[in-house]
Amino acid sequence: MSIFWSETARLLHPYTPGEQPKLNNLVKLNTNENPYPPSPQVLAAMRQAVNADLRLYPDPQSTQLRQTIADYYQLDIKQVFVGNGSDEVLALAFATFFQGKNDLLLPDISYSFYPVYCQLYGVQPKFIALNEQFAINPQDYSGAKAGVILPNPNAPTGSLLSLPQIEQIIESNRSCVVVIDEAYIDFGGKSAVTLINRYPNLLVTQTLSKSRSLAGMRVGLALGHEKLIEGLERVKNSFNSYPLDRVAQAGAIAAFEDEDYFRQMSTQVIENRIWLEQQLVALQFKVLPSAANFVFATHPHFSAESIYAHLRSQGVIVRHFAQPRIEHFLRISVGTPEQQQQLIQALQALIF
């Protein structure tokens, strides 16, 4: 009964994830999942991990996985943290660095889980408006009190900040933690991981859900100064000391080891995105520049709501955010060539 809820639980406005429809034969372009399967090496490693050892708890420190990630990014293992999806990693970052503080700087149009974490951990956010091109102005993010958090590329817009722009934000906030959420960085950007050893206040978060096709496995990571990682470990071990199971750890290790497959699939997604952008522009859509595995588009003659409804009637699902400034836009995940062709055909039937 809700009368037993805490005040925090009563006041929460929970995050609403993208729809996961139960119907078959749908073209699902609404949740930014990778249209291509995981590496065969990943699947083989996970199958091998399904054995009698599942009776035992997994390594609570995920030592082998963290060492694999450290080697991949040329860091020390003490600079690597892993968790049950990047959402859990981000939640622990809010609890560790921002809890109870005022004036956390974040974009007004961004990942909609951030305001939920602010509510949950008593953080007072200060929303910074995107510019008229729906991009982040680095000069707007200076002198933060609680800290800074932003996705790069941003979601749902897809806009990308360069490394010098990221560095500008870090430089102007040396007394607090700056979190750069790189869920989509592998589709066209350069990771801020290369800045970690120069800035002890920088925390970079990533996920295996997007570019490594493992949304169903739930593995996220944070990279930063060892004292930041130590703080995350303290909070994690006070909440859930065994976040990653044996199968997930095995699969994640294999995902980082199969570099050729990762590069090949990421390149394919980028090529598909370029084709999708070109086709949408030919249909008179305005498409924002994207460095992610999705595009953000609006049409001058049809409302986003009407396009969304038409596409759904044709078995194609995209994402519509009914919120100020972006209510006329649709976020469309990059799909396979076949999925994207079905999308374009459905749009042509409406527009022409």
Secondary structure, 3 states (H helix, E strand, C coil): CHHHCCHHHHHCCCCCCCCCCCCCCCEECCCCCCCCCCCHHHHHHHHHHCCHHHHCCCCCCCHHHHHHHHHHHCCCHHHEEEECHHHHHHHHHHHHHHCCCEEEEEECCCCCHHHHHHHHCCCEEEEECCCCCCCCCHHHCCCCCCEEEEECCCCCCCCCCCHHHHHHHHHCCCCCEEEEECCCHHHCCCCHHHHHHHCCCEEEEEECCCCCCCCCCCCEEEEECHHHHHHHHHHHCCCCCCCCCHHHHHHHHHHHHCHHHHHHHHHHHHHHHHHHHHHHHHCCCEECCCCCCEEEEECCCCCHHHHHHHHHHCCEECEECCCCCCCCEEEEECCCHHHHHHHHHHHHHHHC
